[in-house]
């Protein structure tokens, strides 16, 4: 499950050397491949997360050599440019559904009380097959705007049933030809516990097809 990051700014215990910055994308400007995000690792958080997941019935392991892929370092580079928060990355499981990822998040909910940030990264809409049809600041086509609006309504209403049935939402398959950029939402939502309150933090469209909306989830 690709949660972007689990980090604890205040815990210096058992930090390790920065994980490698992985540039796992193709066909973008060369400058992107020169970016480095040298955040320290956090083995203590990794061990705690793995224990919570295993105790909840999941099969979780730790890969101490895995670097940070772009789903983790690209949002963290913008939010914490000094790379001063220890980071642990969790892998997304695109063959599992939204309910599975929600349960993963709920298994990690106690980390919030330990000053750990659970960040789900991805995109509200992410159909790169359409990339290039629009310019950087073009407005979203209807299929993007309608899915974006559906998600906002469902999150702000706390409609868990609708969210878990997200593939029935307007233009879901068109906006997400594969689910890995959307499923992290459910892990972050689950980490806030039962019936969390959602708050929209940001709203923008990039290149017509990418809704960059961001939400915070607060425990009830």
C-alpha positions in Angstrom: 0.0 0.0 0.0 1.5 3.2 -1.2 0.8 5.6 1.6 3.4 8.1 0.7 4.9 8.4 4.1 4.7 7.7 7.8 6.8 10.2 9.6 7.6 11.5 13.1 9.5 14.8 13.2 10.2 14.6 16.9 11.6 11.1 17.1 15.4 10.9 16.4 15.7 7.4 17.7 16.9 4.7 15.3 17.0 6.9 12.2 19.0 5.5 9.4 20.7 6.9 6.2 18.3 8.4 3.7 16.6 5.9 1.4 17.4 6.2 -2.3 15.2 8.6 -4.3 13.6 6.4 -7.0 12.6 8.1 -10.3 10.0 5.5 -11.4 8.5 7.5 -14.3 9.3 8.0 -17.9 9.2 10.6 -20.6 9.4 13.7 -18.4 11.9 16.6 -18.4 15.4 15.7 -17.4 15.3 18.1 -14.4 12.9 15.8 -12.6 15.4 13.0 -12.7 18.0 15.2 -10.9 15.7 15.7 -7.9 16.8 14.1 -4.7 14.8 13.8 -1.4 17.3 12.8 1.3 14.8 12.3 4.2 16.0 9.9 6.9 14.4 6.6 7.4 12.5 5.6 10.5 13.0 2.0 11.4 11.2 2.4 14.7 8.1 3.6 12.9 8.4 0.8 10.3 8.6 -1.8 13.0 5.7 -0.4 14.8 3.6 -0.2 11.7 4.4 -3.8 10.7 3.4 -5.0 14.1 0.1 -3.2 14.0 -0.6 -4.6 10.6 0.3 -8.2 11.5 -1.7 -8.0 14.7 -4.7 -6.9 12.7 -4.4 -10.0 10.5 -2.4 -8.7 7.6 0.9 -10.1 6.3 3.4 -7.2 6.5 7.1 -7.3 6.0 9.9 -4.7 6.0 12.3 -4.1 3.1 15.1 -2.1 4.6 16.7 -1.4 1.2 13.7 0.0 -0.7 14.0 3.6 -1.6 11.3 6.3 -1.9 9.4 6.2 -5.2 7.8 9.3 -6.7 4.5 8.8 -4.9 6.3 9.4 -1.6 9.0 12.0 -2.4 7.2 14.2 -4.8 4.4 15.4 -2.4 6.9 15.5 0.5 9.3 17.6 -1.5 6.6 20.3 -1.7 5.2 19.9 1.9 8.6 19.4 3.7 11.3 20.7 1.3 14.0 20.5 4.0 13.5 16.7 4.1 13.6 16.8 7.8 10.9 14.3 8.6 11.9 10.6 8.9 9.9 8.7 6.3 8.6 5.1 6.0 6.9 4.1 2.7 4.1 1.5 2.5 3.3 -0.3 -0.7 0.0 0.0 -2.4 -1.8 -3.3 -3.3 -3.7 -2.6 -6.6 -5.1 -6.1 -6.8 -7.0 -5.4 -3.5 -10.0 -3.2 -3.2 -10.9 0.0 -1.3 -12.2 -2.0 1.7 -8.9 -3.7 2.1 -7.0 -0.4 2.1 -9.5 1.2 4.5 -8.8 -1.7 6.9 -5.1 -1.2 6.5 -5.4 2.4 7.5 -7.6 1.6 10.5 -5.0 -0.9 11.7 -2.5 2.0 11.7 -4.8 4.5 13.5 -3.0 4.3 16.8 0.1 5.8 15.2 -1.6 9.2 15.2 -1.4 9.3 18.9 2.4 8.7 18.6 2.8 11.9 16.5 3.1 10.0 13.2 1.6 11.6 10.1 -0.2 9.2 7.8 -0.1 10.6 4.3 -2.0 9.0 1.3 -0.6 10.3 -2.0 -1.9 9.8 -5.5 -4.4 11.9 -7.4 -8.1 12.4 -7.3 -8.0 11.9 -11.1 -5.2 10.3 -13.0 -5.6 9.3 -16.6 -2.3 9.9 -18.2 -3.6 8.4 -21.5 -5.1 11.8 -21.9 -2.0 13.7 -21.0 -0.9 16.1 -23.8 -4.4 16.9 -24.9 -4.6 19.9 -22.6 -2.3 22.7 -21.6 -1.0 23.2 -18.1 -3.7 25.5 -16.9 -6.7 24.3 -18.9 -10.0 23.7 -17.2 -11.0 20.1 -16.5 -13.3 18.4 -19.0 -16.6 17.2 -17.7 -15.6 13.7 -16.9 -12.8 15.0 -14.6 -14.9 17.6 -12.9 -17.8 15.3 -12.2 -15.7 12.7 -10.5 -13.9 15.4 -8.5 -17.2 16.8 -7.4 -18.5 13.3 -6.5 -15.6 12.6 -4.3 -15.9 16.0 -2.5 -19.6 15.3 -1.8 -18.9 11.8 -0.5 -16.0 12.7 1.7 -17.6 15.8 3.3 -20.8 13.8 3.9 -18.9 10.9 5.4 -20.6 8.5 3.0 -18.4 5.4 3.5 -20.7 3.1 1.5 -20.4 5.4 -1.6 -16.7 5.8 -1.2 -16.1 2.0 -1.0 -18.2 1.7 -4.1 -16.1 4.3 -5.9 -15.8 2.4 -9.1 -19.5 3.1 -9.6 -18.9 6.9 -9.3 -19.2 9.1 -12.4 -16.5 8.3 -15.0 -14.5 6.3 -12.4 -12.8 4.0 -14.9 -12.0 6.9 -17.3 -10.3 8.9 -14.5 -8.5 5.8 -13.1 -7.7 3.2 -15.8 -5.8 1.5 -12.9 -6.5 2.1 -9.2 -3.1 2.6 -7.6 -3.3 6.4 -7.6 -6.7 6.4 -5.9 -6.5 3.5 -3.3 -4.1 5.4 -0.9 -7.0 7.7 -0.1 -8.7 4.9 1.8 -5.6 4.1 3.9 -5.4 7.7 5.0 -9.1 7.8 5.6 -9.0 4.6 7.6 -6.1 5.9 9.7 -8.4 8.6 11.1 -10.6 5.9 12.7 -14.3 5.4 12.4 -16.5 8.2 11.0 -13.7 10.8 10.6 -14.4 14.4 9.5 -13.0 15.3 6.1 -11.8 18.8 5.2 -10.7 19.9 1.8 -7.3 21.6 1.9 -6.6 22.3 -1.8 -8.4 22.4 -5.1 -6.7 22.7 -8.5 -6.5 21.1 -11.9 -3.2 20.4 -13.8 -3.1 19.8 -17.5 -6.9 19.4 -17.6 -6.9 15.8 -16.4 -5.2 15.8 -13.0 -7.3 16.9 -10.0 -4.8 17.8 -7.3 -7.5 18.2 -4.6 -6.2 17.4 -1.1 -8.1 16.4 2.0 -7.4 16.1 5.7 -9.2 13.6 7.9 -9.7 14.3 11.6 -10.8 11.6 14.0 -14.4 11.9 15.3 
